[in-house]
Amino acid sequence: MQRTSDEVTKGLAMFIQTEENFVQVNQFIETITIQLSQVLTNAKKIAQNSQDVKQDMQSFTQITEQNRNVIQTIAEAIEEQLNAMEEITAIAEILEASMEELEQQITRFQLKEGEKNVRNK
């Protein structure tokens, strides 16, 4: 009977130890569940932040594209102005040459008129 009593005592001790082990396992599972929940929350935040960054990058890309278009338009306008200035410079040079020629002709005309006046006297 003693042996049976010892066996029951051992069995009861094993049962108590098993129960304690299950309680510890349950606590570990609860801790892991809490940590996984925190990881999930953080992962959702990261996903949202990534989405925000993506939207910001798309906005930045659009602004950059708009700026590129504006700069291209400005460059084209500057090129047109440069071409116009070159044309104006060419016309000014032609006018200057014409003015010099006209001045020479006026000087000749004045000399010829002066000679006629001197001869007529």
C-alpha positions as CSV (number, residue, x, y, z in Angstrom):
1,M,0.0,0.0,0.0
2,Q,2.9,2.2,0.7
3,R,4.0,1.7,-2.8
4,T,0.7,2.7,-4.1
5,S,0.7,5.7,-1.9
6,D,4.2,6.6,-3.2
7,E,3.1,6.2,-6.8
8,V,0.0,8.4,-6.2
9,T,2.3,11.0,-4.5
10,K,4.7,10.9,-7.5
11,G,1.8,11.0,-9.9
12,L,0.3,14.0,-8.0
13,A,3.7,15.7,-8.0
14,M,4.0,15.1,-11.7
15,F,0.5,16.5,-12.2
16,I,1.3,19.6,-10.2
17,Q,4.6,20.0,-12.1
18,T,2.8,19.6,-15.4
19,E,0.2,22.1,-14.4
20,E,3.0,24.6,-13.5
21,N,4.6,23.9,-16.8
22,F,1.3,24.6,-18.6
23,V,0.9,27.8,-16.7
24,Q,4.4,28.9,-17.7
25,V,3.7,27.9,-21.3
26,N,0.5,29.8,-21.2
27,Q,2.3,32.9,-19.8
28,F,4.9,32.6,-22.6
29,I,2.2,32.3,-25.2
30,E,0.4,35.4,-23.7
31,T,3.8,37.3,-23.7
32,I,4.4,36.3,-27.3
33,T,0.9,37.2,-28.3
34,I,1.4,40.7,-26.8
35,Q,4.7,41.1,-28.6
36,L,3.3,39.8,-31.9
37,S,0.4,42.3,-31.4
38,Q,3.0,45.1,-30.9
39,V,4.9,43.9,-34.0
40,L,1.7,43.9,-36.0
41,T,0.9,47.4,-34.8
42,N,4.4,48.6,-35.7
43,A,4.2,46.9,-39.1
44,K,0.9,48.7,-39.8
45,K,2.6,52.0,-38.8
46,I,5.5,51.2,-41.1
47,A,3.2,50.3,-43.9
48,Q,1.3,53.6,-43.5
49,N,4.6,55.6,-43.3
50,S,5.8,53.8,-46.4
51,Q,2.5,54.8,-48.1
52,D,3.0,58.4,-47.0
53,V,6.6,58.4,-48.2
54,K,5.4,57.0,-51.6
55,Q,2.8,59.7,-51.9
56,D,5.3,62.3,-50.9
57,M,7.8,61.0,-53.6
58,Q,5.0,61.0,-56.2
59,S,4.2,64.7,-55.3
60,F,8.0,65.5,-55.4
61,T,8.2,63.8,-58.8
62,Q,5.2,65.8,-60.1
63,I,6.7,69.1,-58.8
64,T,10.1,68.2,-60.3
65,E,8.4,67.5,-63.6
66,Q,6.5,70.8,-63.5
67,N,9.8,72.6,-62.7
68,R,11.5,70.8,-65.6
69,N,8.7,72.0,-67.9
70,V,8.9,75.5,-66.6
71,I,12.7,75.6,-67.0
72,Q,12.4,74.1,-70.5
73,T,9.9,76.9,-71.4
74,I,12.2,79.5,-69.9
75,A,15.2,78.1,-71.8
76,E,13.1,78.2,-75.1
77,A,12.1,81.8,-74.4
78,I,15.7,82.8,-73.7
79,E,16.8,81.1,-76.9
80,E,14.1,83.1,-78.8
81,Q,15.3,86.3,-77.2
82,L,18.9,85.5,-78.0
83,N,17.9,84.9,-81.7
84,A,15.9,88.2,-81.6
85,M,18.9,90.0,-80.2
86,E,21.2,88.6,-82.8
87,E,18.7,89.8,-85.5
88,I,18.6,93.2,-83.9
89,T,22.4,93.3,-83.8
90,A,22.6,92.3,-87.4
91,I,20.1,95.0,-88.4
92,A,22.0,97.6,-86.2
93,E,25.2,96.7,-88.1
94,I,23.4,97.1,-91.4
95,L,22.0,100.4,-90.3
96,E,25.4,101.5,-89.1
97,A,27.0,100.7,-92.4
98,S,24.1,102.5,-94.2
99,M,24.6,105.5,-92.0
100,E,28.3,105.6,-92.7
101,E,27.6,105.3,-96.4
102,L,25.0,108.0,-96.2
103,E,27.4,110.3,-94.2
104,Q,30.1,109.7,-96.9
105,Q,27.6,110.6,-99.6
106,I,26.5,113.7,-97.7
107,T,30.1,114.7,-97.3
108,R,30.7,114.3,-101.1
109,F,27.5,116.2,-101.8
110,Q,28.6,119.0,-99.6
111,L,32.0,119.1,-101.2
112,K,30.5,119.2,-104.7
113,E,28.0,121.9,-103.6
114,G,30.9,123.8,-102.1
115,E,32.9,123.5,-105.3
116,K,30.0,124.8,-107.3
117,N,29.6,127.8,-105.0
118,V,33.3,128.5,-105.2
119,R,33.2,128.3,-109.1
120,N,30.1,130.5,-109.3
121,K,31.7,133.3,-107.4
